[in-house]
Amino acid sequence: MLTDLEARVAAANLDVKTATIRLAESRFQRGVAASALLPSVNADAKYQYELYSQNGIAGLLTKLSSSSSTSTSTTSLTIPAISDYTVGFDASWELDLWGHVRRSVESADAQVEQSAELRRDTLVSSLAELARDYVQLRGAQTQIAIANENLAIAREIQKVAEERQRKGVATGFDAQTSTAQAESVSARIPTLRSDESQYSNAIGFLLDEPPGALQGQLGLRKHALAPPGVPSLGVPAELARRRPDIRAAEARLHAATADIGVAVAAFYPTIKLNGVVSLDALDAKNLFKASSLQYNAGPSIVLPIFDAGRLKSTLELRKAEQLEAAVAWHKTVLQAWREVVDALTAYRREAERRAGLKRELEHSRQALDIARSRYKTGVGEFLSVLDAERSYLQAAQDFETSTTNVSLDLVTLYKALGGGWERVFPDGPVEPEPLLPF
């Protein structure tokens, strides 16, 4: 059942879907950065109907005409409205001599890798959370079974006490005390059923299901999960490669380093090759004639001279961001090792405690059987039965709680080790490939 539920997380979990979309966004952003490596070409077409103002260009031409004329008479120059047809295209290509674009693409690639690792980390966390909820659900169901079993024992003892009272061999104290004990056990069951419902709904939320949708599928279970053995831990170097959060921190450091290269390249001149080719005519029928051709082409260069310290501050900012990313990576690695050690220690100590509780449960069961038998035959006291029943109930609850905790500690250990499922993904809603192979 747990394996089936875990298989559904990657396709259904909303956090994993969000991380998948963010990965697609980073890939699209990488495509935007890579597009600068190739020339950009734009086509355009334009039509304009123009009338020049008599007090503007036309007035200026009139004054120039009158000043050059020998005649004393002044004639106003009238320019009629004209139509202007233009079609063509322009092209521009930045020569990446200093690596500005290449380092931008490198940074974008690292950000794509970071997003992919963060998605794996989200999946591992979601799988671990589902496993924890499932283990706690089975633990709550086991506690309900224990409570029902103890309620049946308490009811049986109650009947014996009431029968002995009717026969005159016991006082009403035994009957009332046994009844109170039975009601005490019964009162625990509603709280346990509430926990069962909450854990079932938590699993449903992780699988994008409404509350109550999985209650029938997750039905009552009489025993808690038996924890498997400890997984192979490997060596610290393998741990660093398995944990997606460590790989994400490494990718972030890579991106920050590439951003420094982008900031350094900004100090150098920007050189572009530009060109415009178009056809222009005042009459549409002449637009596509050879005589309507016009063009211009040539390089352009932009050299930063004074920017009030903007470029220098940007470079220092990128260096500071790289240092921050390096510290974050170092912290992530140390935290990963600490989590593995803490989880392994907690698992081993709880496993030792569970073994002791199992022995206690066996002895408590035997003590209860002896006390009940002696009370039925009239040679034992009722208080001994009551104490033995309480001890058995507490021992059973402690043992099953420890069994649940051992499984929870093992889930924590698997998560600290990086899971093992982090490369299992369905076909996402958007999985674009890089637009250019650079």
N, C-alpha and C positions, 0 to 999 in steps of 0.2 A: 504493500500500500504506500509506504513512504517513497519507494523507488518510483512508483507511478506518479505520485504528486510532484516529486522533484523534476521529473521529465517534463512537466507542464509549466514549470516556472519560467524558463527562458522565453517561451512563446506568449505567456499570459501576463507576467508581472509588469505592472505599469512603470516601475522604476527602471527596469531593464529596457522597456520600450523607449523611455525618455533618453536613456544613455545611448541607445541605438540611433535615435534621431540626432543627438549631439555629435555622434561620430560622423554621420552623413554631413552635418553642417561643417565640420572641420575638413572633410574631404572636398566639399564645394569651395571652401576658403582656400584650400591648397590649389585648386584649379584656377582661382582668381589670381593667386600669386604667380603660378607657372605661366599664365597667359602673357605676362610681360616679357618672356623670353623670345617671343615671335613678334613680327610686325603686326600692327593694327591697321586695317584697311576699312574705310568707310565710304559708302556710296551716297550721293545726295542729288536731288533734283529740286529745282526751284523755279517758280514763276512769279513775277512781280509786275504790277500795273502801276506806273509812276507818273506823277504830275509834279513838275518843279514849281516852286513858289516864285512869283515875279519879284518878290523882295529878297529872294535868296540867291541861288546860283544864277538864275536868269537875269536878275538885276545887276549882278556883278559883270556878267558878259556884256550887258548893254553899256555899262560905263566904260569897259575896256574898248568896245567897238567905237563909241563916240570919241574917246580920247585919241584914237588912232586915225579917225576920219578927218579929212580936210573940210568937210561940209560943216556948216554952222547949225544945220538942222539935226535934231536928235530923234531917232526912231527907236521905239521900244522893241526889244528882241523877244519874240514870243516862242516858247518851246512847248509844243503840244504834248499831251500825255502819251507815254510810250509803254510798250510791253517788252519784258526782258525774260528770255527763256535760258535756263542754265541746267546742264546735267554734267556729272563728273564724279570723281572719287579722289580721296586723299589718303595718304599712307604715312605712317610714322613708326620708327623703330629705334628704340634706345639701345645703344651699344653698351653691353654690360662689361666694360673694361675693368671695373674695380670690384666686381662680384656682388653688387648691390642686389640684383634680382636673384642671383644664384643662392645667396645666403638667405634671402627671403623665402625661397622655395624650400631650402633646408630647414628653416624654422617651421614652416607650414607642415613639412613631412613629420617633424618631431611632434608637432601638436596633434597630427592625425594619430600617431602612435600613442600619444598620451591619452587621447580620447578612447582608443581601442582598449587600452589597459584599464582605464576607469570603467569602461563597460564590463570588462571581465571582473573587476573588483565589485561592481554592483551586483553581478550575477552570483558571485561567490557569497556575498553578504545576504542576498535574497534566499539562496539555497540554505545557508546556515540558519537564517531566521525561521524558514519553514520547518527545518529539522527540529529546531528548539521548540517551536509551537507544537509540533507533532508529538515530540517526546513528553512535553508537559501535558498534552491532551491525554495521552495514554496513561500517564501518571495519575491524573485526576480520575480517569475511569477506573484505574486499579484501586485507588483510595475508596471510590464508591463501592466497588466489589467487597473490599475489606470491611467497610462500614456495614454493608448488608449482611455479611457473614457474622460479624460480631453482634449485629442486631438479632439475628436468629439465635445465637448462643444466649444473649441476654433474655430473649423471650422464653427460651427453654428453661433457664434458671428461674425466671419469674414464675413459670407454671409450677416448677418443683416447690418453690417457696410457698406459693399459694396452696398447693396440695398438702404440704406439711402443716400449714396453719389450720386448714380445715380438719386435719386429723388430730390437732392438738399437740403436736410434737415440736412446733415452732411458734414464735410470737409473730405479731403483725409487723414488727420491725423488719424482719427478713423480706416479707412480701412488699412492703412499701419501698425499701431500699433497692430491691431488684427492679421494681417498676421505674424508679427514678433513674437507675442506670440504663435501662432500655430506652427511656425517653432522651437521655443525654446522647446516646449513640445515634438515635434517629434524628436528632436536631442537627447533626453534622452533615447529613446527606444533602440538604438544599444548597448549602454553600459550595459543596463539591460539584454539584450539578451546574451551578452558576459558573464555576471555573471551567467546567467541560464545555459549556456553551461559548464562553469567551475565547477559548483556545481554538475551537472549531471555526468561529467567525474570523479569528486572526488568520488562520490558514486560508479561508475563503478570500479574504482581502488580498493576500499575497498572490492569489490566482485569479484576481479580478472577478470574483464571484460575490453575489449579494449575501447578506447575513442569513444563515440558516440553510444555504444551498447545499452544503456538504454534510449536514448532520446525519442523513441517512447513509451516506457512503462511509462515513467515519465511525459508524455504529459502536456499540459498547464492547469493550475488550476486558477480559478478566485478568490479564497479566500485563505488567509493564514490559517495555522493550528490553530484551537481554542485550547488554552492550557488547559489541565485537571487540576483538583485540586491538592493541595499540598499533597504529600504522608505522611504516618505516619512516624514520625522521630524515635520513640522509645527512649530508654535511651542510654547513652554513652557506657555502657557495651555491649549492643547489637550491637552498631556501630563497636566496636572493633572486634567483631566476624564476622561481615558481610564484612568488607573491606578486600579484598584479599591481598592488599599490607601490611596491619598490620599483617595478619597471615603469610605472607612470611617473614616479619622481625622477627617474633617470631620463625619461623622455623630456620632462619639463626642463631639466638641467641642459639637455642638448639644445632645446629650442632657445633658452636664454643665452647660450653661448653663440648660436647663430645670429641672434639679434644684435649682439655686439658687432659682428661683421657688417651687418646692415648699417649700424650707426657709424662705423668707421668709413664705409664707402660713401656716406653722405658728405664727407669733407672734400671729396674729389669732384672734378667737373662732370656734369651730365651732358653726354654727347648724343644727339639724335639725328637720324637721317629723315628728312621730311620731303614730301612731294605732293603736288596737286595737279591733276589733269582734268580739264573740263571743256565743254562746248558751250559757247555763249552766242546768242543771236537775238536781234530785235523782232525777227519774224520766225515763227515756228517752222516754216518750210525750209529755212536756211540753217536750222539748228544742227543737222547732222552732216553738213558739208565740211570739207577739209579746211576751208577758210575760217570756220568758226572755232577751230582748235586753239586753246591757250593752256599753258602749263607753267609751273615753276618747281624747281627741285634744288635741294642743297642741304648741307648739314647745319645744325645749330648747336651751340655750346653754352651752357650755363655754369658759371663758376661762382660759388658762394664767397663773398668778400666780407660782408658785415651782417651778422644776424643777432647781435646783442647776446651772444653766448648760448644761443639755442642749441646748436649742434654739439657743443662741448657738454652742455648739461644733459642732453639726450644720451650721449655716450656714457657719461658717469652714471646715469640712471640705469642703463642696460648692464653696466658692470655690477652695480648694486643688486639688480635683480638676479644676476647670475650667482652672486654670493648667497643670496637668500635661497635660491633653488638648491645650491650645494649643501647648505645647512639643512634644508628640508629633506634632501635625500639621505643625509647622514642620520638625521633623527628617525626617518622612516625605517632604515635598516636596523638601528638599535632597538626601536620599538618592536619590530618584527621578532627579533631574537628574544626579547624580554617576554613577549606574548607566548612564544613557543615554550619557553622554560616554565612560565607561570602556569600555562594550561597543562603541561605534562605533569608538573608537581601536583596540581589540584586533582588531576585524574588519578594518579597513583595513590594519593592520600585518601581520596574518597573510596577507591577500590578496596583499600585496606580496611576502612571503616565499615564498608558494606559486608565484608567477610565476617567481621566481628558481630555485626547486627544479625547476620544470618544464623550464627550460632546462638545468639541470645533468643532469637525467635523460636528456634527449635526447643530450647529449654523452657521457654515460657509456655509453649504449647503443651509440653509434657506436664508442666506444673498445673496448668488449667485442667487437663484431663484428670489428674490425680485428685485435685481439689473437688471437682464435680462428682467424681465417683465416691469420695469419702462423704460428701454432703448428702448424696442420695441414700447412702446406706446408714446415715445417722451418726457416723463416727467423727465427722469433721464439722468445723464451724462455718457459718455463712460468710463471715468476714474474710476468711481465707479464700473462699470462692470468688468473692467480690474483688479482692486484691489481685488474685491470679487473672481474672478476666480483664481488669484494667491494665495489668502489666502486658498481657498478650496483645491487647488492642494497640497499646503504645508501641510495642516491639514491632508489630506488623506494619504500622504506619511509618515508623522510623526506617524499617528495612526497605519498603517500597519507595519512600522519599529518597533514600540513598541510591537506590537503583536508578531512579529518574535523574538524580544529580550526576551519577557516573556517566550516563548517556549524554547529559548536557555538557559535561566537561570534555567528553570526547568530541562533540560537535565543535566546541570552542577550539580544541586542539587541531582538528581538521581545517578550520577556518584560518588559524594561525599559520598552518603549513601551506596555505595558498589554495586549499580546496582539492583540486584535481579535476574539477569540472569546468574550469574557467575558459576552455576553448570550445565548449559545446553551445552552439547558437543555432537558432532556426534562421530561415531566410527572412531578414528584416524587411520592413515596409519600404525602406529606402537604403540601398546598398550601392551607391554609385562608385564606379571605378575612377581613378585619376584621369583627368582629361588629356594630359600630355605625359609622355614617358620620360620625364626629366628627373 
